[in-house]
């Protein structure tokens, strides 16, 4: 149906929609039902078809064996111009023939003048060639090594070169096809671009809208993938740093991430910094980068790379991960067993095995390992053994960060806290994780008049037992929850039901989960 003057056509995440003229960004979300987390930024590209054609020299060719990219040497040459106008027509074309020297996708009809001369070709050069010198039997030919041959190539010869994904070419056979071809836009040269959280932004005909990006996590990096899941637990990625070559989220900076996967960081690669400054930071590459000994590649952006390139520092972006994370900790057997059964994962119960058992640990520990083994052992405790806490990040940001780090609450939904001493109504805990060595605990949110029962305290560096965590059941006007003076005690939060501690004994372990108070 043709577009009228009272309508506009827009694309939302690659799907076309017709909207009334004067529609806003919010209207496009309602019509499309596009994935989107409230408050995140949305990218908009204005229609600049002529500009795109002029500046596009790189193309991603996705095959049944993977993706490789070519760069057109001269877009104004006959073959370069032919490619730019007709590349979409080559989608679905199979490998028609392959030899040790070259391979060819096709055939198709093309307006070329075949040459009868023998050509000299370097490895990874790309040209059009006509079988039998018949333009109706044209192929896209890719050279695999230096050689000489007579392919009936177009008179202007080689028009492009394979610039990435070269290993893919050696794997292609007559059973493979071109799945799709996409131009790689030089976004920095396009002036009409917007990345905004304002849903009242008016739209124009031809606008392309990007509401989220999708990530496929790498099975070669199960722990790094879990790190990414933890970072994007709320379905968002915070753009803390943006440069011409990457954006990064610093939400888990300082949290360890193991080195698992050494591979090139191609455009859209998700990598975790594994050592040194920026440890734990997650990067998303805007352009191809070489492999790094300090960056473990944990996944790849499969949709919405445009949003990554348009994002601005300080914004948050909506993200969806594949496969979705398997979250067991903090849930009951009754809740998780049907879900695991649907995806073919066997659940083995351990510990408190009743239906209402709260899962506090699991083996294997990561989503990708669970899916790989199709089995998980979950250890649970009774509901009375799980302690709910509320933390005070606004009042004691650095101390709360220490507490979450010590209990691994930054990456898990349930933390572990061994009890090492109980006296009177005071309970002292020491974390399993050695964190005091590299975390300062300066005085912060120290009490003045009274400590309330159930409040969680940490001994700061004004006392010898720095890093000790404590809770007192009753109120106290002289000493903090760790038995120290008020000046040596930082209050980081409270236990919502402190009476649950009454049955705990020295040497036991309690499990805690953080409850975030809803803002009114």
Buried (B, 14 or more C-beta within 10 A) or exposed (E): EEEEEEBBBBBBBEEEBBBEBEBBBBBBBEBBEBBBBEEBBBBBBBBBEEBBEBBBBBBBBBBBBBBBBBBBBEBEBBBBBBBBEEBEEBBEBBBBBBEEBBBBBBBBBBEBEBBEEEBEBEBBBBBBBBBEBEBEBBBBBBBBEEBEBEBBBBEBBBBBBBBBBBEBBEEBEEEBBBBEBBBBBBBEEBEEBBBBEEBEBEBEBBBBBBBBBBBBBBBBBBBBBBBBBBBBBEBBBBBBBBEEEBBBBBBBBBBBBEBBBEBBBBBBBBBBBBEEEBBBBBBBBBBBBEEBEBBBBBBBBEBBBBBBBBBEEEBBBBBBBEBEBBBBBBBBBEBBBEBBEEEEBEBEBBBBEEEEBBBBBBBBBBBBBBBEEEBBBBBBBEEEBBBBBBBBBEBBEBBBBBBBBBBBBBBBBBBBBEBBBBEEBBBBBBBEEEBBEEBEBEBBBBBEEEBBBBBBBBBBBBBEBBBBBBBBBEEBEEBBBBBBBBEBBBBBBBBEEBEBBEEBEEEEBBBBBBEEEEEE
